[in-house]
Amino acid sequence: MSKLSQRLLDFNAGLLPEMVQLKYEAMAENPFRFYRGTCHLFYEDLQKAELPLSPHTWICGDLHIENYGSFKGDNKLVYFDMNDFDEALLAPASYDLLRMLTSIFIAFDSLGFEKERALKMARLFLKSYSTTLARGKAFCIEPRTAKGIVCDFLTRADQNKGKDILKKRTISKNKKIFLSLEDERHTKVDKKLKAELSAHINQWISTSNDGPYNYEVKGCVFRIAGTGSLGLKRYLFLLKSTNTKNKYLLVDMKQARPSAVAPYDPVKQLAWQTEAERITTIQKRMQYASAALLSHSLFRNESYVIQELQPVKDTIKFKQLEDYRDMYQVIDDMAGILASGQLRSGGIQGSSIIDELSAFGQSADWQDALIDYARSYSKKVKADYRQFVRDYKKGVFK
């Protein structure tokens, strides 16, 4: 067995075995999917690098080009922003930058674009990021301010209705609605666990300030989603309004795990009560508007992140972006969003103040070193991917 495969097996030990098999299967699809599922390898390898100093900020942790997307905020408006904070913590600002830059090189290579184009996009990302930081003013992207393909993306998302996602996720029988087990993303939960989960969510609804009023649980399934999060316990609930006829909500509840960045982060961390509290708190700090119903809770002594499964939540799939100009606008927006999230959370519990972040943005002497590392590491990711596929085909992961 290769050292790489042993590192993967060690990291995924303790997760749900059947779901981990799906994770390995997904990672074998292409180098970018492999990269998405191996955040821990990225930060373990990063410790060997000599990087320029950068200010400490709250970071997403697993920032890549498909961890941006649309969602409905708690103010009922639609936004385009970072949307995955499972690995979030306080760290050098360069960590998110390097993770994102590497994803650009890997994704553009997978799409067959010339290396020079990927390099231009990486430089554009750093330029837009630095410009936003230097201004010292955060912004948000919603349908009225969005441009290009992001504008089209948000406009379509804003037109989606709750009934559309209900049709996809549920079936109707005897004038009642049930979560569909014909959906490949849903699997059955045993009766005892289902009863406990339903009681837990009903209690959350009645006691949490983040919960929806006047709803009760009508169904529960195990939910399969993501790449890096496959193997975690994850449930989907169908809620029905108790005072409005035929009004439903879908709520996602995902197990929270320690950040994959934490063992390699030189910055002293806060003593969070739970991992889910860490995730939701940092998400609320960095996003302009919190995702609808974003909350956290304890179930069977394990912490979970709770939020609404929305008809508008979606991510931009880069393989669908064939026009180079579309990519240019999207990369520009993504860079500004990252800088805005860091500015928005600046000066909070150990993160650098806005003056320090602005000064970092005004300097360019650190940019080449980050691009060089990201280009080099993208080659290592492809080599690791080839080794992983060889071991996967040999049955090492079964």
Sequence and secondary structure as in RCSB ss.txt:
>XXXX:A:sequence
MSKLSQRLLDFNAGLLPEMVQLKYEAMAENPFRFYRGTCHLFYEDLQKAELPLSPHTWICGDLHIENYGSFKGDN
KLVYFDMNDFDEALLAPASYDLLRMLTSIFIAFDSLGFEKERALKMARLFLKSYSTTLARGKAFCIEPRTAKGIV
CDFLTRADQNKGKDILKKRTISKNKKIFLSLEDERHTKVDKKLKAELSAHINQWISTSNDGPYNYEVKGCVFRIA
GTGSLGLKRYLFLLKSTNTKNKYLLVDMKQARPSAVAPYDPVKQLAWQTEAERITTIQKRMQYASAALLSHSLFR
NESYVIQELQPVKDTIKFKQLEDYRDMYQVIDDMAGILASGQLRSGGIQGSSIIDELSAFGQSADWQDALIDYAR
SYSKKVKADYRQFVRDYKKGVFK
>XXXX:A:secstr
  HHHHHHHHHHTTS HHHHHHHHHHHTS HHHHHHT HHHHHHHHTTS      EEEE SS  TTSEEEEEBTT
S EEEEE   TT EEEETHHHHHHHHHHHHHHHHHTT  HHHHHHHHHHHHHHHHHHHHHT    B TTT  HHH
HHHHHHHHH  HHHHHHHHEEEETTEEEE SSSTTEE   HHHHHHHHHHHHHHHHH TTS SSEEEEEEEEE  
 STTTTS EEEEEEEESSSTT EEEEEEEE    TTGGG  S     SSHHHHHHHHHHHHSSS BTT EEEEET
TEEEEEEE  SS EE  GGG   HHHHHHHHHHHHHHHHHHHHHTTTSTTS  HHHHHHHHH  TTHHHHHHHHH
HHHHHHHHHHHHHHHHHHHTTT 
